[in-house]
Amino acid sequence: MGNAALSVRHPASLEHEVQYLEHGKVVESSGGLLRLEKSGGAVVGCGGRVVFRNAESDSQWTYRVLQQISAHAPIGHEVTVLAADQHISAHAPIGHEITVLAPDQPHADAPIGHEITVLAPNQPHADQQISAHAPNGHEITVLAPDQPHADQQVAAELGMPWREVRESVALVKSTIGDSSACSELYCYVDYNVTNSGRYEWTRNDLYLKATHTWAEGSEMVIDVSFLTHEEKEVEKERQKEMAKTMRNVIFMFGNNTTDVTSKT
């Protein structure tokens, strides 16, 4: 039968805090690991509400390309590029919002908006270069604690030193990180039942996800990670629908509330 233990593992970029301990005790809390166990001779399980916050509250910086930028990478170097406003024929890995041109065959065609990764062949033109272009008007958004770090991330995104691109881009928007943003995970493991427990997000500003496995002694191990871009978009829509539902509920109850104020 289970003895009730719970471990939560998460990326080092997050900090955790046990905001509410329903039952049990904290036996380890360091770095990316939190571990709970049931208390002594108690006949209940362990768990509660765990709050996650960013260890460093990064800000969001958006740059706009003012003039076309050409960056170079040797053939064989992998680049990820997203097909922009036309089909792309390339030998090179593709995936960013820039156009990649390949010097020789075979060609890999990517339809508009489709993401693919192609490795350039090390053939007759192995010493040639692949030109990658950031078109005028293209916007790049990065997360960084301050503008100098954001500048360097943009340069890395374009594969060029900052001194070569700083005259071609301009900071158009910055959103200072919100230190109040957090995600709350309720989790609980039952006592005296083999592999029995539950968990759910009660708040998820940081767009996290959780998966679980079971270890010996009915210990539930929860792994917390960040949602992928696609999963994040789905979660945003789900949160919008929930907020809309709550507004409708409040509106309905508001219109049907009985006034019980005493009148003299």
C-alpha positions in Angstrom: 0.0 0.0 0.0 1.1 3.6 -0.6 3.0 5.6 2.0 2.3 9.0 0.4 5.2 11.0 -0.9 5.3 13.7 -3.6 8.2 15.2 -5.6 8.0 18.2 -7.9 10.9 18.9 -10.3 11.1 22.1 -12.4 13.6 24.1 -14.5 16.2 26.2 -12.7 14.8 29.3 -14.3 11.8 29.0 -11.9 11.5 29.4 -8.1 9.0 27.5 -6.0 7.2 28.2 -2.8 4.7 26.0 -0.8 2.0 28.6 -0.4 -0.4 26.2 1.3 0.5 22.8 2.9 -2.8 20.8 3.2 -1.2 17.8 4.8 2.3 16.4 5.3 5.7 18.1 5.6 8.5 19.5 3.4 11.5 17.2 3.5 13.5 18.8 0.7 13.3 22.2 -1.0 16.3 23.2 -3.1 17.0 24.4 -6.6 14.6 22.7 -9.0 13.3 20.1 -6.5 10.5 20.1 -3.9 9.7 16.9 -1.9 6.8 16.3 0.5 6.0 13.3 2.7 3.2 12.5 5.0 3.7 13.4 8.6 4.7 10.7 11.1 1.8 8.5 12.2 -0.8 10.6 10.3 -3.4 8.6 8.4 -3.7 11.2 5.6 -1.6 11.9 2.6 0.4 14.9 1.7 0.2 17.8 -0.7 -0.9 21.4 -1.1 -0.5 24.4 -3.4 2.9 25.2 -4.9 3.5 28.6 -6.5 6.1 29.1 -9.3 7.7 32.3 -10.3 10.4 33.3 -12.7 13.8 33.4 -10.9 14.5 36.5 -13.0 11.6 38.6 -14.3 12.7 39.2 -17.9 11.3 42.0 -20.0 10.1 41.7 -23.5 11.9 43.7 -26.2 10.7 44.1 -29.8 13.0 45.3 -32.6 12.0 46.2 -36.2 14.3 45.8 -39.1 14.7 49.2 -40.8 16.7 47.9 -43.8 17.4 44.4 -45.2 20.1 42.6 -43.3 22.3 39.9 -44.9 24.0 37.4 -42.7 26.2 34.6 -43.8 26.7 31.0 -42.6 29.0 28.4 -44.2 27.3 25.5 -46.0 26.6 22.6 -43.6 25.6 25.0 -40.8 22.1 24.4 -39.6 19.7 27.3 -39.5 16.0 27.2 -38.7 13.9 29.6 -40.8 10.1 30.2 -41.4 9.1 30.7 -45.0 8.0 34.3 -45.3 6.1 35.8 -48.3 7.2 33.3 -51.0 8.2 29.7 -51.5 11.7 29.0 -50.5 14.1 26.7 -52.4 17.1 26.0 -50.2 19.9 23.6 -49.3 20.1 25.1 -45.9 18.2 24.5 -42.7 15.1 26.8 -42.8 12.8 28.2 -40.1 13.2 31.9 -38.9 11.2 34.7 -40.6 13.9 35.1 -43.3 14.5 33.8 -46.8 17.2 31.3 -47.4 18.7 30.8 -50.9 20.7 27.7 -51.8 23.5 27.6 -54.4 22.9 24.2 -55.8 20.8 21.1 -56.0 18.7 19.3 -54.7 16.1 21.9 -53.7 13.9 21.7 -50.6 10.7 23.7 -51.2 8.8 25.1 -48.3 5.2 26.5 -48.7 4.3 29.8 -47.1 4.3 29.6 -43.3 5.5 26.0 -43.2 8.4 25.2 -41.0 11.1 22.7 -42.1 14.7 21.9 -41.4 17.0 21.0 -44.3 20.7 20.3 -44.0 22.8 21.8 -46.8 24.8 19.2 -48.8 28.6 19.1 -48.5 29.1 18.8 -52.3 30.6 20.8 -55.1 29.8 24.1 -53.5 30.8 23.2 -50.0 32.9 26.3 -49.6 30.1 28.6 -50.8 28.0 30.6 -48.5 24.3 30.8 -47.9 22.7 34.2 -47.7 20.1 34.7 -45.0 18.0 37.9 -45.2 15.9 39.7 -42.6 13.5 41.7 -44.7 12.7 45.3 -44.1 9.8 45.7 -41.6 10.4 42.2 -40.0 10.0 42.3 -36.2 12.1 40.3 -33.7 11.0 39.9 -30.1 13.3 38.6 -27.3 13.2 38.2 -23.6 16.0 39.8 -21.6 16.6 41.5 -18.2 17.8 44.8 -19.9 18.3 46.4 -23.3 22.0 45.5 -23.6 21.2 41.8 -23.2 18.3 42.2 -25.6 20.6 43.7 -28.2 22.9 40.7 -28.0 20.0 38.3 -28.3 18.8 40.1 -31.5 22.4 39.9 -32.9 22.5 36.2 -32.0 19.1 35.7 -33.7 20.5 37.2 -36.9 23.8 35.3 -36.6 25.8 38.5 -36.7 27.8 40.7 -34.2 25.7 43.6 -32.8 28.0 46.2 -34.3 27.0 44.9 -37.7 23.2 45.1 -37.2 22.7 48.0 -34.8 22.2 50.5 -37.6 19.7 48.3 -39.3 17.3 47.7 -36.4 15.4 49.9 -33.9 13.7 49.1 -30.6 10.0 49.8 -31.1 8.5 48.3 -28.0 9.5 47.1 -24.5 7.3 45.4 -21.9 8.8 45.4 -18.4 8.6 42.0 -16.8 5.7 41.4 -14.3 7.1 40.1 -11.0 3.6 39.3 -9.9 3.1 36.7 -12.7 3.1 33.2 -11.3 1.6 29.7 -11.7 -0.1 27.8 -9.0 -0.2 24.0 -8.9 -2.4 22.0 -6.5 -1.1 18.5 -6.0 -1.9 15.7 -3.5 -1.0 12.1 -2.9 -3.4 9.8 -1.0 -2.3 7.7 1.9 -2.7 3.9 2.1 -3.7 3.6 -1.6 -1.3 2.5 -4.3 -0.4 5.2 -6.8 -3.4 7.5 -6.1 -3.2 11.2 -6.3 -4.2 14.3 -8.4 -2.9 17.7 -9.6 -4.2 20.7 -11.5 -3.2 24.2 -12.3 -5.3 26.7 -10.4 -3.4 29.7 -12.0 -1.0 29.6 -14.9 0.4 33.0 -15.9 3.8 31.4 -16.8 2.2 28.9 -19.2 3.6 25.8 -17.6 2.6 22.2 -18.0 3.0 19.2 -15.7 3.4 15.4 -16.3 3.8 12.7 -13.7 5.2 9.3 -13.0 5.1 6.9 -10.0 8.1 5.8 -8.1 8.5 3.2 -5.4 6.3 3.6 -2.3 3.6 5.4 -4.2 5.6 8.5 -4.6 4.2 10.7 -7.3 6.9 12.6 -9.3 5.6 15.7 -11.1 7.8 17.2 -13.8 7.0 20.9 -14.6 8.1 22.4 -17.9 7.1 25.3 -20.2 4.4 24.9 -22.8 5.5 24.9 -26.4 4.5 27.8 -28.6 1.5 25.8 -30.0 0.5 24.6 -26.6 0.7 28.1 -25.2 -1.6 29.5 -27.9 -4.2 26.7 -27.0 -3.9 27.6 -23.3 -4.4 31.3 -24.0 -7.6 30.5 -25.8 -8.7 28.2 -23.0 -8.1 31.0 -20.4 -10.0 33.5 -22.6 -13.0 31.1 -22.7 -12.8 30.5 -18.9 -12.7 34.3 -18.3 -15.7 34.8 -20.6 -17.7 32.1 -18.8 -16.9 33.6 -15.4 -18.1 37.0 -16.7 -21.4 35.5 -17.9 -21.9 33.7 -14.6 -21.3 37.0 -12.7 -23.7 38.8 -15.0 -26.4 36.1 -14.5 -26.1 36.1 -10.7 -25.9 39.9 -10.7 -29.2 40.1 -12.5 -30.9 37.6 -10.2 -29.5 38.8 -6.8 -32.2 39.4 -4.2 -31.8 42.6 -2.3 -31.9 41.7 1.4 -31.0 45.2 2.7 -33.2 46.1 5.6 -35.5 49.0 4.9 -36.6 51.2 7.8 
